[in-house]
Each structure stands twice: as C-alpha cells, then as structure tokens.
C-alpha cells in the first residue's frame, strides 16, 4: 500500500512537472500563431501601382498647395495661367486630359535640398488613397540660380483617389 501511494505521488509529480514546463511553450506557440495571422490580414490590403508620366517641370516662386489634383480642362487652364511667366511672350502649351487620367501638380516643401528638385519614384493606391513617393535631388541649374521652388506636373493614369499622401523618401 505504501509502495502504491509512493508510485501515485511520483506519477502525479511527473504529470504536474510536465504541465508546468510544457504550458509556456504551448501559450507562446499560440501567441506566435495569432501574430502571424494578424500580420497576414494586414498584408492582404491591396496596393495597386499607378502609371504616371511627367508633363511639365519648372521652378516658380508662387503660392500653391503642396499638391493639386486637376480633373478637368478648366482647372488646367487656371493652373497654367498661374504658372505663366510674363517675361516671355510665348507660354507653355496647355495639355489635354484623356479618359481615366488626371493631372497631379506637386510643390512639396524642400527639407534636405534647399535649391534642389524632386523626383517621383512611384505611386500606389491603397484604400482609395494615392501614395506619392518622391525624393529630393540635387539640381545644378536650380543651385546656380538659387531657385528653391520646384513644381512638377504629372499625368496620372487611373481613377481619381479620395485623397493624396506625399511620402518623402530620404536616403
């Protein structure tokens, strides 16, 4: 009887020690699985790359927002009249919009290159927000002329987004 009680106690201790040592691993594994599942859900948000092309690049000291989305010809004429340089008799031709296109005028505040220019590296749409990735680059002409107000007009192919977010890429 004493022998049987001793074996039962040892068996019970063995089972309890197994549970004490094994439970943190099973909980950790569960939390890891949960994190993996959560990260998979986040990564499944669709991001669509957007085609774009440069229409015009200039440097003017005029008051404009950091970006402007232009969706019709009247808005284009209004912008180009603001950009017109009175020193020259001939003005820049006003481009026309095509179906499923819009113009995007960018004039971000320069942080790194005071007399620099901007280069758009990519655009993507995520949840109806157009993310515009750009970087500041050195421009010798702007530096020699002490010009610090780069303006870039792009033709963007795609649906009109609900909003735009400028993303400055620093190297």
Buried (B, 14 or more C-beta within 10 A) or exposed (E): EEEEEEEEEEEEEEEEEEEEEEEEEEEEEEEEEEEEEEEEEEEEEEEEEBEBEEBBBEBBEEEBEEBBBBEEEEBBEEBBEBBEEEEEEEEBEEBEBEEEBBBBBBBBEBEEBEBBBBBBEEBBBEEEEBBBBBBBBEBEEBBEEEBBBBBBBBBBBBEEBEEBEBEBEEE
